């Protein structure tokens, strides 16, 4: 039996970053070459986005942001695993 993981923490770094969580659902999943027709049932896409204050760049300008996701075993989320131990993995 596979061990399932659950995302428990988001750290988004950048100006006015927000979490955008989406799922392609059935029609879009079928059009995605790297996604199986039924994969949408078991997935979420998590992306960082600047929503409240969009960033407009002029030619030659650049902006950098970073998104970090921490993934821990689902037993951590159920309270069966010591959080200090999980963070040391």
PADREN-608369 format. One line per 8 residues: number of its first residue (from 0); their letters; for each residue x, y, z of N, C-alpha, C, O, CB. Coordinates in nm, 2 decimals, padded with zeros to 4 digits. Glycine has a CB too. Example, Ala and Ser with C-alpha at 12.3 -4.5 7.8 and 13.67 -1.06 7.14 Angstrom:
<atoms>
0 = AS = 01.32:-00.57:00.78:01.23:-00.45:00.78:01.32:-00.33:00.78:01.42:-00.33:00.85:01.13:-00.45:00.90; 01.28:-00.22:00.71:01.37:-00.11:00.71:01.29:00.00:00.79:01.34:00.11:00.80:01.41:-00.06:00.57
</atoms>
This chain:
<atoms>
0 = XXXXXXXX = 00.08:-00.12:00.00:00.00:00.00:00.00:00.09:00.12:00.00:00.18:00.13:00.08:-00.10:00.00:00.12; 00.07:00.22:-00.09:00.15:00.34:-00.10:00.13:00.43:00.03:00.02:00.43:00.08:00.12:00.42:-00.22; 00.23:00.50:00.07:00.21:00.59:00.18:00.17:00.73:00.12:00.24:00.78:00.03:00.35:00.61:00.26; 00.06:00.78:00.16:00.01:00.91:00.11:00.07:01.02:00.18:00.09:01.02:00.30:-00.14:00.91:00.11; 00.10:01.13:00.11:00.15:01.25:00.17:00.05:01.36:00.16:-00.03:01.36:00.07:00.28:01.29:00.10; 00.06:01.46:00.25:-00.04:01.57:00.25:00.04:01.69:00.28:00.13:01.70:00.36:-00.14:01.55:00.37; 00.02:01.79:00.20:00.08:01.92:00.21:00.03:01.99:00.34:-00.09:02.01:00.35:00.07:02.01:00.09; 00.12:02.03:00.43:00.07:02.09:00.55:00.12:02.23:00.57:00.07:02.30:00.66:00.12:02.00:00.67
8 = XXXXXXXX = 00.21:02.28:00.49:00.26:02.41:00.51:00.30:02.47:00.38:00.35:02.41:00.29:00.39:02.40:00.61; 00.27:02.60:00.36:00.31:02.67:00.25:00.39:02.79:00.29:00.36:02.86:00.39:00.18:02.72:00.16; 00.50:02.81:00.22:00.59:02.93:00.25:00.60:02.99:00.11:00.67:02.94:00.02:00.73:02.89:00.31; 00.54:03.11:00.10:00.55:03.18:-00.03:00.63:03.31:00.00:00.60:03.38:00.09:00.41:03.22:-00.09; 00.73:03.33:-00.09:00.82:03.44:-00.07:00.81:03.53:-00.19:00.81:03.48:-00.30:00.97:03.40:-00.05; 00.79:03.66:-00.17:00.78:03.75:-00.28:00.68:03.86:-00.24:00.63:03.86:-00.13:00.73:03.68:-00.41; 00.66:03.96:-00.33:00.57:04.07:-00.30:00.43:04.03:-00.32:00.39:03.98:-00.42:00.60:04.19:-00.39; 00.35:04.05:-00.21:00.20:04.02:-00.22:00.17:03.89:-00.28:00.08:03.88:-00.37:00.13:04.13:-00.30
16 = XXXXXXXX = 00.23:03.78:-00.23:00.21:03.65:-00.29:00.09:03.59:-00.22:00.06:03.61:-00.10:00.33:03.56:-00.27; 00.01:03.51:-00.30:-00.10:03.44:-00.25:-00.10:03.30:-00.31:-00.03:03.27:-00.41:-00.24:03.51:-00.30; -00.17:03.21:-00.24:-00.17:03.07:-00.29:-00.29:03.06:-00.39:-00.40:03.10:-00.36:-00.19:02.97:-00.17; -00.27:03.00:-00.50:-00.37:02.97:-00.60:-00.38:02.82:-00.61:-00.28:02.76:-00.65:-00.35:03.04:-00.74; -00.49:02.76:-00.57:-00.51:02.62:-00.57:-00.61:02.59:-00.68:-00.72:02.64:-00.68:-00.55:02.56:-00.43; -00.58:02.50:-00.77:-00.67:02.47:-00.88:-00.66:02.32:-00.92:-00.56:02.25:-00.89:-00.65:02.56:-01.00; -00.76:02.28:-01.00:-00.76:02.14:-01.05:-00.81:02.15:-01.19:-00.91:02.23:-01.22:-00.86:02.05:-00.96; -00.75:02.08:-01.29:-00.79:02.10:-01.43:-00.93:02.04:-01.46:-00.99:02.07:-01.57:-00.69:02.04:-01.52
24 = XXXXXXXX = -00.98:01.95:-01.38:-01.10:01.87:-01.40:-01.09:01.79:-01.52:-00.98:01.78:-01.58:-01.22:01.97:-01.40; -01.20:01.72:-01.56:-01.19:01.62:-01.66:-01.15:01.66:-01.80:-01.07:01.61:-01.86:-01.32:01.54:-01.66; -01.22:01.77:-01.85:-01.19:01.81:-01.99:-01.05:01.86:-02.01:-00.99:01.83:-02.11:-01.30:01.91:-02.03; -01.01:01.95:-01.92:-00.87:02.00:-01.93:-00.77:01.90:-01.91:-00.66:01.90:-01.97:-00.85:02.12:-01.84; -00.79:01.81:-01.82:-00.70:01.70:-01.79:-00.67:01.61:-01.91:-00.56:01.57:-01.94:-00.74:01.61:-01.67; -00.78:01.59:-01.99:-00.76:01.51:-02.11:-00.68:01.58:-02.22:-00.62:01.51:-02.30:-00.90:01.48:-02.17; -00.68:01.71:-02.21:-00.60:01.79:-02.31:-00.46:01.81:-02.26:-00.37:01.86:-02.34:-00.67:01.92:-02.33; -00.42:01.77:-02.14:-00.29:01.79:-02.09:-00.20:01.67:-02.12:-00.24:01.56:-02.07:-00.29:01.82:-01.94
32 = XXXXXXXX = -00.09:01.68:-02.20:-00.02:01.56:-02.23:00.05:01.49:-02.12:00.07:01.37:-02.12:00.09:01.60:-02.33; 00.08:01.56:-02.01:00.14:01.50:-01.89:00.05:01.46:-01.78:00.09:01.43:-01.67:00.25:01.59:-01.84; -00.08:01.45:-01.81:-00.18:01.42:-01.71:-00.27:01.31:-01.77:-00.33:01.33:-01.88:-00.27:01.55:-01.67; -00.29:01.20:-01.70:-00.38:01.10:-01.74:-00.52:01.14:-01.73:-00.55:01.23:-01.66:-00.36:00.97:-01.66; -00.61:01.08:-01.81:-00.75:01.12:-01.82:-00.82:01.12:-01.68:-00.91:01.20:-01.66:-00.82:01.03:-01.91; -00.78:01.04:-01.59:-00.84:01.03:-01.46:-00.76:01.09:-01.35:-00.80:01.09:-01.23:-00.87:00.88:-01.42; -00.64:01.14:-01.38:-00.55:01.19:-01.28:-00.61:01.31:-01.20:-00.57:01.34:-01.08:-00.42:01.23:-01.34; -00.69:01.39:-01.26:-00.75:01.51:-01.20:-00.82:01.47:-01.07:-00.84:01.56:-00.98:-00.85:01.58:-01.29
40 = XXXXXXXX = -00.86:01.35:-01.05:-00.94:01.30:-00.93:-00.85:01.30:-00.81:-00.90:01.29:-00.70:-01.00:01.17:-00.96; -00.72:01.30:-00.83:-00.62:01.28:-00.72:-00.52:01.39:-00.72:-00.41:01.36:-00.67:-00.55:01.14:-00.74; -00.55:01.51:-00.77:-00.44:01.61:-00.77:-00.50:01.75:-00.74:-00.62:01.78:-00.76:-00.38:01.61:-00.91; -00.41:01.83:-00.70:-00.43:01.98:-00.69:-00.31:02.04:-00.74:-00.20:02.00:-00.71:-00.47:02.02:-00.54; -00.32:02.16:-00.80:-00.21:02.24:-00.84:-00.20:02.35:-00.75:-00.30:02.42:-00.72:-00.22:02.28:-00.99; -00.08:02.38:-00.69:-00.06:02.49:-00.60:00.04:02.58:-00.66:00.15:02.54:-00.69:-00.02:02.44:-00.45; 00.01:02.71:-00.68:00.10:02.80:-00.74:00.10:02.93:-00.66:00.00:02.97:-00.59:00.06:02.83:-00.89; 00.21:03.00:-00.67:00.21:03.14:-00.61:00.17:03.24:-00.71:00.19:03.22:-00.83:00.36:03.17:-00.56
48 = XXXXXXXX = 00.10:03.34:-00.67:00.05:03.44:-00.76:00.05:03.58:-00.69:00.02:03.59:-00.57:-00.09:03.41:-00.82; 00.07:03.68:-00.77:00.05:03.82:-00.72:-00.08:03.87:-00.77:-00.10:03.91:-00.88:00.17:03.92:-00.77; -00.18:03.86:-00.68:-00.32:03.89:-00.71:-00.37:04.03:-00.68:-00.42:04.10:-00.77:-00.41:03.79:-00.65; -00.35:04.07:-00.56:-00.39:04.20:-00.51:-00.32:04.32:-00.58:-00.39:04.41:-00.63:-00.38:04.22:-00.36; -00.19:04.31:-00.60:-00.11:04.41:-00.66:-00.03:04.34:-00.77:00.08:04.31:-00.75:-00.02:04.48:-00.56; -00.09:04.33:-00.89:-00.01:04.27:-01.00:00.12:04.34:-01.03:00.12:04.47:-01.01:-00.10:04.26:-01.13; 00.21:04.27:-01.07:00.34:04.33:-01.10:00.35:04.35:-01.25:00.34:04.25:-01.33:00.46:04.24:-01.05; 00.37:04.47:-01.30:00.39:04.51:-01.44:00.54:04.53:-01.47:00.60:04.62:-01.40:00.30:04.63:-01.48
56 = XXXXXXXX = 00.59:04.46:-01.56:00.73:04.48:-01.60:00.75:04.55:-01.73:00.67:04.52:-01.82:00.80:04.34:-01.60; 00.84:04.64:-01.73:00.88:04.71:-01.86:00.98:04.62:-01.93:01.04:04.53:-01.86:00.93:04.85:-01.83; 01.00:04.64:-02.06:01.10:04.56:-02.13:01.24:04.57:-02.06:01.28:04.67:-02.03:01.11:04.60:-02.28; 01.30:04.45:-02.04:01.43:04.44:-01.98:01.42:04.43:-01.82:01.52:04.40:-01.76:01.51:04.56:-02.01; 01.31:04.46:-01.76:01.30:04.45:-01.62:01.27:04.30:-01.58:01.23:04.22:-01.66:01.19:04.54:-01.56; 01.30:04.27:-01.45:01.27:04.14:-01.41:01.23:04.14:-01.26:01.26:04.23:-01.19:01.40:04.04:-01.42; 01.15:04.04:-01.23:01.10:04.02:-01.09:01.12:03.88:-01.05:01.10:03.79:-01.14:00.95:04.07:-01.08; 01.16:03.85:-00.93:01.18:03.72:-00.89:01.10:03.69:-00.77:01.08:03.77:-00.68:01.33:03.69:-00.86
64 = XXXXXXXX = 01.04:03.57:-00.77:00.97:03.52:-00.65:01.01:03.37:-00.63:01.08:03.31:-00.71:00.82:03.53:-00.68; 00.96:03.32:-00.52:01.00:03.18:-00.49:00.88:03.12:-00.42:00.81:03.18:-00.34:01.13:03.17:-00.40; 00.86:02.99:-00.44:00.75:02.92:-00.37:00.82:02.79:-00.31:00.89:02.72:-00.38:00.63:02.88:-00.47; 00.79:02.77:-00.19:00.84:02.65:-00.12:00.72:02.57:-00.07:00.64:02.63:00.00:00.94:02.68:-00.01; 00.72:02.44:-00.09:00.62:02.36:-00.03:00.68:02.25:00.06:00.78:02.19:00.02:00.53:02.29:-00.15; 00.63:02.24:00.17:00.68:02.13:00.26:00.58:02.02:00.26:00.46:02.04:00.28:00.70:02.18:00.41; 00.63:01.90:00.24:00.54:01.78:00.23:00.58:01.69:00.35:00.69:01.65:00.36:00.55:01.71:00.09; 00.48:01.65:00.42:00.50:01.56:00.54:00.41:01.44:00.53:00.30:01.45:00.46:00.49:01.63:00.67
72 = XXXXXXXX = 00.45:01.33:00.59:00.36:01.21:00.58:00.22:01.24:00.64:00.21:01.32:00.73:00.42:01.09:00.66; 00.12:01.18:00.59:-00.02:01.21:00.64:-00.04:01.18:00.79:-00.12:01.23:00.85:-00.12:01.13:00.55; 00.05:01.09:00.84:00.04:01.06:00.98:00.07:01.18:01.07:00.02:01.19:01.18:00.14:00.94:01.02; 00.15:01.27:01.02:00.18:01.40:01.09:00.05:01.48:01.11:00.02:01.53:01.21:00.28:01.48:01.01; -00.03:01.48:01.00:-00.16:01.56:01.00:-00.26:01.50:01.09:-00.35:01.57:01.14:-00.21:01.58:00.86; -00.25:01.37:01.11:-00.35:01.30:01.20:-00.31:01.30:01.34:-00.38:01.25:01.43:-00.37:01.16:01.15; -00.19:01.36:01.37:-00.15:01.37:01.51:-00.07:01.25:01.56:-00.04:01.23:01.68:-00.27:01.39:01.60; -00.04:01.15:01.47:00.03:01.03:01.51:00.18:01.04:01.50:00.25:00.95:01.54:-00.02:00.92:01.42
80 = XXXXXXXX = 00.23:01.16:01.45:00.37:01.17:01.44:00.41:01.30:01.51:00.34:01.41:01.50:00.41:01.18:01.29; 00.52:01.30:01.58:00.57:01.42:01.66:00.62:01.52:01.55:00.70:01.49:01.47:00.69:01.38:01.75; 00.56:01.64:01.56:00.59:01.75:01.46:00.74:01.78:01.46:00.80:01.80:01.35:00.52:01.87:01.49; 00.81:01.78:01.57:00.95:01.81:01.57:01.03:01.70:01.49:01.13:01.74:01.42:01.01:01.81:01.72; 00.99:01.58:01.51:01.06:01.47:01.43:01.03:01.48:01.28:01.12:01.46:01.20:01.01:01.33:01.49; 00.91:01.52:01.25:00.87:01.53:01.10:00.95:01.64:01.04:00.99:01.63:00.92:00.72:01.56:01.09; 00.98:01.75:01.11:01.05:01.86:01.05:01.20:01.84:01.03:01.26:01.91:00.95:01.03:01.99:01.13; 01.25:01.74:01.10:01.39:01.70:01.09:01.42:01.61:00.97:01.53:01.58:00.94:01.44:01.64:01.21
88 = X = 01.32:01.55:00.91:01.33:01.45:00.80:01.39:01.52:00.68:01.41:01.45:00.58:01.20:01.39:00.77
</atoms>
